[in-house]
């Protein structure tokens, strides 16, 4: 039985206090937004709402979903995230498998050059204007592919998967080759099933990034054909109030509507993260230390 010294206990207690404070910093604003979205307009306007709803109602959520562009924006974000996740994992995993072989007899010629090219691409990009011109010239403007293809290859994700592949035992791969398997069979039937932790981690990064990213939608998409994050940014920054909805806005505080819209937008991530969280630590740590 391991004996914990007094300094270690103090250090552990200090860490626990810090973690609790950090958790509260993250949770308290979320509780406040939830309370505002479920409270009456009068309570919100009087600044009486803290962490518990006052005069519980769901009018803000009803009003948010009545917006004719809100549900299409959610659907566009779902399509964008699904395409980016599926295609991004395929492309990055295939590139990571090739680069994990290194150079020499079992690797590819010019291995260091390819790695250097990826590193340079991660540190420096073409810039906003050249990227915009490229997207428009090849006919992707105002299509979902303008949101998917430019960020399909992520060098950070590629390196993370490559290090994971390098950490897998060589004996597994060699035994498969001795049984007559080719590289594609080793990659698809052995490496991918064994890489669930890192794939879940990278997939979580992709989902959070694509779901929350709003800038591409504001420059590549037109009119009401925008993803949810771009729509929320525009609604929160410049609320739409005109003669057709001024009476309804007076009945339902605009802060409540914005809070409801933000929570609807954040709900998918809040539901997905607990499912993938158990893979997160393993995916980040494994392959980080080379023996």
Long-range contacts (C-beta under 8 A, 24 or more apart in sequence): 33-259, 33-262, 33-263, 34-259, 34-263, 36-255, 36-256, 36-259, 37-61, 37-256, 37-259, 37-260, 37-263, 39-256, 41-251, 41-252, 41-253, 41-256, 44-253, 44-255, 44-256, 45-253, 59-251, 59-252, 59-256, 60-252, 60-253, 60-256, 60-257, 60-259, 60-260, 61-260, 61-264, 63-248, 63-252, 63-257, 63-260, 64-257, 64-260, 64-261, 64-264, 65-264, 67-235, 68-224, 69-224, 69-226, 69-231, 70-228, 70-231, 70-261, 72-224, 72-225, 73-224, 73-226, 73-227, 73-228, 73-230, 73-231, 74-228, 74-264, 74-265, 76-144, 76-225, 76-226, 76-227, 76-228, 77-210, 77-211, 77-227, 77-228, 77-229, 79-144, 80-144, 80-147, 80-148, 80-210, 80-227, 81-206, 81-207, 81-210, 81-211, 83-144, 83-148, 84-147, 84-148, 84-151, 84-152, 84-206, 84-210, 85-203, 85-206, 85-207, 85-210, 87-148, 87-152, 88-151, 88-152, 88-153, 88-154, 88-157, 88-206, 89-199, 89-202, 89-203, 89-206, 91-152, 91-153, 92-153, 92-154, 92-157, 92-158, 92-161, 92-202, 93-161, 93-187, 93-191, 93-192, 93-195, 93-199, 94-187, 95-153, 95-158, 96-158, 96-159, 96-161, 96-162, 96-164, 96-165, 97-165, 97-183, 97-187, 97-191, 99-158, 99-162, 100-162, 100-165, 100-166, 118-155, 118-158, 118-159, 119-155, 121-155, 122-155, 122-156, 132-219, 132-220, 135-220, 140-220, 141-220, 141-222, 142-220, 142-221, 142-222, 142-225, 146-216, 146-220, 146-221, 147-210, 147-216, 147-217, 147-220, 147-221, 147-227, 150-216, 151-209, 151-210, 151-216, 154-205, 154-206, 157-202, 157-205, 157-206, 160-198, 160-201, 160-202, 160-283, 160-284, 160-287, 161-195, 161-198, 161-199, 161-202, 163-287, 163-288, 163-290, 164-195, 164-197, 164-198, 164-283, 164-286, 164-287, 165-191, 165-195, 165-287, 166-287, 166-290, 167-286, 167-287, 167-290, 168-194, 168-195, 196-279, 197-279, 197-282, 197-283, 197-286, 198-282, 198-283, 198-286, 198-287, 199-283, 200-276, 200-279, 200-280, 200-283, 201-276, 201-279, 201-280, 201-282, 201-283, 201-284, 202-283, 203-276, 204-272, 204-273, 204-276, 204-280, 207-269, 207-272, 208-269, 211-265, 211-268, 211-269, 212-269, 228-265, 229-265, 232-261, 232-262, 232-265, 235-261, 236-261, 236-262
